[in-house]
Amino acid sequence: MRILFSSALALLACSCASSPASAPQEADVIYLNGDVWTGVKGAPRAKAVAIAGDKIIYVGEDAGAHAFHGDATEIVDLGGKFVAPGFIDNHTHFFDGSFALASVQLNDAASKEEFVRRIADYAKSRPKGEWILGGNWDEEKWGGYLPDRSWIDAVTPDNPVYVTRYDGHQALANSLALKLSGLDDKTPTPEGGEIGRDKTGRVTGTVKDKAMEIVETVIPPPSDEQRAEAFQRGQSEAFAHGVTQVNDMPLPAGGLANLKAFKKLHDDGAMKLRVYVFAPIASWEEAAAFVKDNGRGDDTLRWGAVKGYVDGSLGSRTAWRYEKYIDADTTGLTMQPPEALAEMARSADAAGLHVTIHAIGERANDFVLETFTQIGGKKLHAKRFRVEHAQHLLPGAIAKFGEGDIIASMQPYHAADDGRWAVKRIGPERIKTTYAFRSLLDAGAILTFGSDWPVAPLNPLMGIDAAMFRRT
């Protein structure tokens, strides 16, 4: 059990519990003089918390905590700091975020020149041949036009570059990365993806969704040592924001690499953060076999879930819609034939796996809701199916979520971030049922929140602010 305190906030990494028993247990540590919120509706704020081992054994007034004071008990004066249960983040790409902490930072690059300068400066610090990844760029910050490999080729002659848009559904590769992947002007566009080309047919270096896999397949996987180092950075980042448990979501490809990496970290005793790992739905057979051979984990690390993708993102104009985008001649795309995804979901569920599916556009959400309803039948509620993001909904989808059988797994910071330009994509009418947190709750839906880190900041307070105030 870890208790995490910062100058402004204290967070408990377990459930609050119990008043003194008749024979009080000696506490390892007692926290006094705090402002303790337990989450129990109607309960008054407490002042003290006592902990023994991995359990909270007392929550109440300062005077009552002293009954748990032993010879070896540590006493900590909180000085009035706020204390609350630790946050569970329902949707992260944890290794991606952890690696990104030490990579080039492009999210706030507000011009082409700044974009190029940051990549150039970072490239100077890296050895020849090392891939430059991460980035999280946002073309809306510099006027809405997409970057081109010609911007960065001259400053990255010895390093392949593959930097992603902050939504994770589009990336820019430099010419060296394209050469290594074999992607050139003659490469056909894969179904479920898009390759950026200029008016002459020359590839620009941008790739979307399924086309991203052409480059990603040649990026060397990180070593165990690199993963372990990155995880410690990510774990520290989570604890700094009071996040004590995360759900780790996979990219469409990659198999069980993340799960196996987490398990090694767990077996090596390197994990203090709690993690629930999802595998790609395309790997459901491998995931089911892993569960058969290894069980489903423990309180620190759990697995046995899979995630699929219907569509892409609003920012990349690849979210699947009924209507064309206002600023593009497309209704988005699907990552694979929807019927194939539905069959994978059905098979994964039959194998006893927990299923969740990414859906952004209105048509994508309607498709997933119908698919889950058909698969679940009379046992739908018990399946705890989730829709990841559930961002753009028609009124009928809100009502369907309101039946309470399918969980809306949402990331509210997107309302503040995507909200800056979403109306340009879908217009003033459709925006009314976008990021419909309050409407979903009013309808009776089960709603759970997360960050989508590193697409959005890991700090949960920023997500809570976005959900409450909807400020862009």
ChimeraX attribute file (.defattr): number of C-alpha atoms within 10 A of each C-alpha:
attribute: neighborCount
match mode: 1-to-1
recipient: residues
	/A:1	15
	/A:2	16
	/A:3	17
	/A:4	18
	/A:5	18
	/A:6	13
	/A:7	8
	/A:8	9
	/A:9	15
	/A:10	22
	/A:11	24
	/A:12	23
	/A:13	25
	/A:14	18
	/A:15	12
	/A:16	19
	/A:17	14
	/A:18	12
	/A:19	15
	/A:20	16
	/A:21	11
	/A:22	6
	/A:23	8
	/A:24	15
	/A:25	17
	/A:26	19
	/A:27	26
	/A:28	18
	/A:29	20
	/A:30	25
	/A:31	21
	/A:32	25
	/A:33	18
	/A:34	22
	/A:35	19
	/A:36	26
	/A:37	19
	/A:38	19
	/A:39	13
	/A:40	9
	/A:41	7
	/A:42	7
	/A:43	9
	/A:44	12
	/A:45	18
	/A:46	18
	/A:47	24
	/A:48	25
	/A:49	27
	/A:50	32
	/A:51	23
	/A:52	17
	/A:53	11
	/A:54	11
	/A:55	16
	/A:56	22
	/A:57	23
	/A:58	25
	/A:59	25
	/A:60	20
	/A:61	18
	/A:62	18
	/A:63	10
	/A:64	17
	/A:65	23
	/A:66	17
	/A:67	17
	/A:68	22
	/A:69	19
	/A:70	13
	/A:71	8
	/A:72	10
	/A:73	16
	/A:74	14
	/A:75	15
	/A:76	14
	/A:77	12
	/A:78	18
	/A:79	11
	/A:80	13
	/A:81	18
	/A:82	20
	/A:83	26
	/A:84	19
	/A:85	20
	/A:86	21
	/A:87	23
	/A:88	20
	/A:89	24
	/A:90	21
	/A:91	25
	/A:92	23
	/A:93	21
	/A:94	26
	/A:95	24
	/A:96	20
	/A:97	24
	/A:98	24
	/A:99	20
	/A:100	19
	/A:101	17
	/A:102	11
	/A:103	16
	/A:104	21
	/A:105	19
	/A:106	21
	/A:107	19
	/A:108	15
	/A:109	20
	/A:110	16
	/A:111	14
	/A:112	17
	/A:113	11
	/A:114	14
	/A:115	24
	/A:116	19
	/A:117	16
	/A:118	15
	/A:119	21
	/A:120	17
	/A:121	13
	/A:122	15
	/A:123	22
	/A:124	13
	/A:125	8
	/A:126	13
	/A:127	10
	/A:128	13
	/A:129	13
	/A:130	14
	/A:131	19
	/A:132	22
	/A:133	21
	/A:134	26
	/A:135	26
	/A:136	24
	/A:137	27
	/A:138	23
	/A:139	21
	/A:140	15
	/A:141	14
	/A:142	17
	/A:143	11
	/A:144	10
	/A:145	11
	/A:146	18
	/A:147	21
	/A:148	20
	/A:149	20
	/A:150	13
	/A:151	16
	/A:152	20
	/A:153	19
	/A:154	13
	/A:155	17
	/A:156	23
	/A:157	15
	/A:158	17
	/A:159	21
	/A:160	24
	/A:161	29
	/A:162	27
	/A:163	25
	/A:164	25
	/A:165	24
	/A:166	22
	/A:167	22
	/A:168	23
	/A:169	24
	/A:170	28
	/A:171	29
	/A:172	28
	/A:173	28
	/A:174	25
	/A:175	26
	/A:176	20
	/A:177	23
	/A:178	22
	/A:179	13
	/A:180	12
	/A:181	17
	/A:182	14
	/A:183	18
	/A:184	15
	/A:185	14
	/A:186	10
	/A:187	11
	/A:188	11
	/A:189	13
	/A:190	16
	/A:191	14
	/A:192	19
	/A:193	23
	/A:194	19
	/A:195	22
	/A:196	20
	/A:197	15
	/A:198	9
	/A:199	6
	/A:200	7
	/A:201	10
	/A:202	12
	/A:203	21
	/A:204	23
	/A:205	24
	/A:206	24
	/A:207	26
	/A:208	25
	/A:209	26
	/A:210	23
	/A:211	24
	/A:212	23
	/A:213	19
	/A:214	17
	/A:215	20
	/A:216	15
	/A:217	12
	/A:218	13
	/A:219	19
	/A:220	9
	/A:221	12
	/A:222	11
	/A:223	10
	/A:224	12
	/A:225	9
	/A:226	11
	/A:227	20
	/A:228	21
	/A:229	13
	/A:230	21
	/A:231	24
	/A:232	17
	/A:233	18
	/A:234	22
	/A:235	21
	/A:236	15
	/A:237	17
	/A:238	22
	/A:239	23
	/A:240	17
	/A:241	20
	/A:242	27
	/A:243	25
	/A:244	26
	/A:245	23
	/A:246	23
	/A:247	21
	/A:248	23
	/A:249	26
	/A:250	26
	/A:251	19
	/A:252	18
	/A:253	16
	/A:254	16
	/A:255	18
	/A:256	19
	/A:257	13
	/A:258	21
	/A:259	23
	/A:260	13
	/A:261	17
	/A:262	24
	/A:263	19
	/A:264	15
	/A:265	19
	/A:266	18
	/A:267	11
	/A:268	10
	/A:269	9
	/A:270	15
	/A:271	19
	/A:272	18
	/A:273	22
	/A:274	20
	/A:275	26
	/A:276	23
	/A:277	27
	/A:278	27
	/A:279	28
	/A:280	24
	/A:281	28
	/A:282	21
	/A:283	19
	/A:284	26
	/A:285	15
	/A:286	15
	/A:287	25
	/A:288	20
	/A:289	13
	/A:290	17
	/A:291	18
	/A:292	11
	/A:293	9
	/A:294	10
	/A:295	13
	/A:296	15
	/A:297	16
	/A:298	11
	/A:299	9
	/A:300	13
	/A:301	22
	/A:302	19
	/A:303	24
	/A:304	25
	/A:305	24
	/A:306	25
	/A:307	26
	/A:308	28
	/A:309	24
	/A:310	25
	/A:311	29
	/A:312	29
	/A:313	23
	/A:314	23
	/A:315	20
	/A:316	19
	/A:317	25
	/A:318	26
	/A:319	28
	/A:320	28
	/A:321	25
	/A:322	12
	/A:323	14
	/A:324	15
	/A:325	20
	/A:326	13
	/A:327	11
	/A:328	10
	/A:329	10
	/A:330	16
	/A:331	18
	/A:332	26
	/A:333	24
	/A:334	23
	/A:335	23
	/A:336	15
	/A:337	12
	/A:338	17
	/A:339	11
	/A:340	11
	/A:341	21
	/A:342	21
	/A:343	13
	/A:344	19
	/A:345	27
	/A:346	18
	/A:347	16
	/A:348	24
	/A:349	21
	/A:350	11
	/A:351	16
	/A:352	13
	/A:353	23
	/A:354	19
	/A:355	26
	/A:356	27
	/A:357	28
	/A:358	22
	/A:359	29
	/A:360	26
	/A:361	32
	/A:362	23
	/A:363	22
	/A:364	27
	/A:365	29
	/A:366	19
	/A:367	19
	/A:368	26
	/A:369	20
	/A:370	14
	/A:371	18
	/A:372	25
	/A:373	18
	/A:374	13
	/A:375	19
	/A:376	19
	/A:377	10
	/A:378	9
	/A:379	11
	/A:380	16
	/A:381	15
	/A:382	10
	/A:383	19
	/A:384	18
	/A:385	24
	/A:386	25
	/A:387	26
	/A:388	27
	/A:389	25
	/A:390	29
	/A:391	27
	/A:392	27
	/A:393	25
	/A:394	17
	/A:395	14
	/A:396	10
	/A:397	20
	/A:398	25
	/A:399	17
	/A:400	19
	/A:401	22
	/A:402	21
	/A:403	15
	/A:404	19
	/A:405	23
	/A:406	26
	/A:407	22
	/A:408	26
	/A:409	23
	/A:410	24
	/A:411	29
	/A:412	28
	/A:413	30
	/A:414	24
	/A:415	22
	/A:416	19
	/A:417	15
	/A:418	15
	/A:419	17
	/A:420	13
	/A:421	16
	/A:422	18
	/A:423	16
	/A:424	13
	/A:425	18
	/A:426	21
	/A:427	14
	/A:428	11
	/A:429	9
	/A:430	15
	/A:431	17
	/A:432	14
	/A:433	19
	/A:434	22
	/A:435	24
	/A:436	22
	/A:437	23
	/A:438	13
	/A:439	16
	/A:440	23
	/A:441	16
	/A:442	12
	/A:443	15
	/A:444	17
	/A:445	22
	/A:446	18
	/A:447	18
	/A:448	19
	/A:449	23
	/A:450	26
	/A:451	27
	/A:452	28
	/A:453	23
	/A:454	23
	/A:455	21
	/A:456	22
	/A:457	14
	/A:458	26
	/A:459	21
	/A:460	22
	/A:461	15
	/A:462	15
	/A:463	22
	/A:464	17
	/A:465	14
	/A:466	19
	/A:467	21
	/A:468	11
	/A:469	10
	/A:470	17
	/A:471	13
	/A:472	13
